[in-house]
Amino acid sequence: MNEEVYISFESYLNNEMSQAEKELFEQRLNSDNQFRESFNLYKETTAMLENKFDSKTIDFKENLKSISKTHFSENKEDKSRVINFKPFYYAIAASVVLAFGTWFMMQGNPEYGDFNQHENAYFTERGSIIKNLRLAQNAFNEKNYKVAIENFQIVLKDYDKPEVRFFYGISLLEENRYSEAKTNFTTIQNGTSVYKDKATWYLALSKLKQNQFDECKDYIKQIPEDAEDYEKAQKLLNKLD
């Protein structure tokens, strides 16, 4: 992946693309597996860097800012923000995330914010619900969960699918509507869709967010070894034990 690709990742995550650019970007995400994998890795890395750290790590944040200033520059002549990252910065960022993440997970109880790096929603548009499905998708990806919830509720009246209900559940969880989130995730968990195990993982995260650690462990133990989130779940379980 070249620097232009990473710039496009940053522009998309910061909602700085035009509607046409956004649609082309999302089309490529749906059709290009390598591109999608690189984007998800980049998103997870930047999300970890953006997590709030406690007072004990303020020096770490300042050092990271210093590294960032040294290894990227902004093109101020362009009205839109264009960041010219250097590959060296990515190597440093990845190394720092790995090292700091390992250290952080050893400090105190795990927190929901350590694990809530959600995948983006990409829905196939469906007939009369195209407008609200698109609005729900965009609001979710922009972390505007209240708006996402409103539109997911409209969509689910006529198009009740596990994929839609899954992202609706995450939105509810982010808004601390725990009972409703649990209802949605449990419905998916009891089904046979590809979101079945993911729903179990998010039921565990919901309990983590509420500091209900025993219930969190119970859900984690239900996640099978071939599940996508199994390794993350085991790391959390080890921390809770």
N, C-alpha and C positions, 0 to 999 in steps of 0.2 A: 504494500500500500504506500502511495506517495503522499507528500504533504498536502496536496490539494484535496485528497480524500478525507484526511483528518480535519481539514478546515471545513469541509462540507458536514462532517459529523458535528462539529462544534456549532455551526450555523443552524443545523436542524434542531439540536438540543436547546438552543437559545431562542428558537422561534424567529430566526432572522431571515428565513427564506420567503420568497414570494410564493403565492399559492401554486403557480405552475412548477416552480423549482421543488416545492414540497411534494407534489404529486409524482414528479419524475424520481425523486429520491425514494419515496415509498414503493414505487413500482420496482426499483432496483432491489430494495430490501426483500421484496416478495419473490424475485426471480433469481437473485444471485446469492447462493449460500455462503460463499466466502466473504462477500461484502457484508452480509447480515451478521456473520460471526464476528468479523472485525468491529462492526459497529457496536454489537452487544458488549464486547470486551472493552472497547473504548468507553462506553457509557458506564459500565460497572466501575472502571478505574477512576473516571472523573467523579462519579458519585461518592466513592470512598474518600477522594481528596477533599470533597466539599462538605463531608460530615463535620458536625460541630464537635470540637474537642474540648475537654475540660481545662481548668486553669493550669494543670500540671504539664500540658503540652503546648502552651502558648509559644515557647521558644521554637518548638518544632514547626509551628505554622509560620512564624516569622522567617525561619531559615528556608522553608519551601517557597515563600513569596520571593525571597532573594534569588533563589535558583530560577524561578519563573521569569523574573525581570531580566536576568542575564541571558537566558536562552530562548526568548521569543520577543518579537517586536510587532508594533501595530503600524499599519499603513494609514496614516492620518489624512492622506489626500482623498481617500475613498470615503464617501458619506456613510456607507455601511461598514460595520466593523469587520476587518479582515486581519486575521492573526497568522503570521508566518512562523509556524513552529519549526524548530530544528529537531532533527531526529534524536540528537543527544538529550533533549528535554524529555522525550518519551521514555528513553532508557532510564533516566533518573527518576521520572515519575513512577514508572512501573516498579523500580527497585525500592523506592521509598514507600510505596503503598504496601508492598509485600512485607517489608521489614516492620513498618509501623503497625500494619494490620495484625501481625503476629504478636507484637508487644501489647497492642491495645486489647486483644482478646484474652490476654492473661491478667488484665486488671479488673478486679471486681466482678459484679454480676453482668452477664450479657444484656444488651438492650435491643429493643425492636429496631432502633435506628442503625444497628450494625448489620441488619439483614434485609432491610426493605428496599433493595434495589430492584424495582419491578421491571419486567420486560415491557416494551411498548405494545400497544394494541394496534393490530392491523386487521380490519374486517373486510370481507368481501361484501360490497354494497348490494342491498337487496330491495328492489322494487320501491314500494311506497315508503319504506322506512329508511331510505337512503339518507335523507337529510338528518334525522336524529341520530342515526348510526355514525355518520361522519362527525357530527357535533360531539357525540359522546367520545369517539376515538380521539379527536383532537384535544378535547378538554382533559381527558385522562393523560395523554402524553405530555401535556403542558402542566400536569399536576394541579389542575383546577378541578378538584374532585367534587365539589358541590354541583358545578354545572354538569359534570360527567354523570353524576347520580340522577339528576333531573332527566337527562336524555336517555340514559339506560332504562329508566322506569317506563318511558314511553315506548321504547323499542321492545321491551320484554312483554308488553301487552299482546303483541302480534308475532313476535319472533323470539320465543323463549328457548334459547340454545345455551349449552354449557359454556361456550366461549364467551358469550355476552354476559352471562351470569357470573362467570369467573372475574372478569374485570370490574363488574358492578360490585362484587363482594370486596375486592381490593379497595375500591373507592369508599365504600362504607367503612371499612376498617381504618382507612386514613382519616376519616371524619369521626372516628371513635364511636361509631354506631355498631357496637359489638354484637348485640343480639341479632340484628338484621344481617350482619356479615356472616355470623355463624349459620343462620338459616340457609343462606345462599351456598356457602361452602359445603355444608352438610348434604344439601340436595345434590351437589356435584359429586361429592365423595361417595354417595350411595348409588351413583350411576355407573356407566361403563365407558365414559368418554375419555379422551386423552388427558383431560384436566382432572381426572379422579385423584391422582397422587399429589398433584399441585394443590388441590383443594385441602388435602390433609396437611400439607406443609403450611398453608396459610391459616388453618385452624390452630396449628402450633404457634405460629407467629402472633395470632390474635391473643392467645393466652400469655405469650411472652410480653406483649405490650401492656397487658393488665397485671404483670408481675405474678401471674398464677403459674408458678414454675412446675409444680407437680403435674398439673393438667397439660402443660406444654410438653413435658416429657412423655406423657401417655400418648399424645398424638404423634410425636416423633417416632415412637416405637412401632407405629402402624405403617410407616413408610417403607416400602420394599426396596431391596438393594438395587434393583434396576431402574428406580425412579430418578428423574433428572435432578431432583433436589436432595438426593440421598446423602451426598458428601457434606453439603452445607448443614443438613439436619444432624448428622453425626458430630460435626464440630460443635454445634450448639448443645447437643446432648452431653458431650464430654465436658463442656463448660458448666453445665447445670449439675452434673453429678459431683 
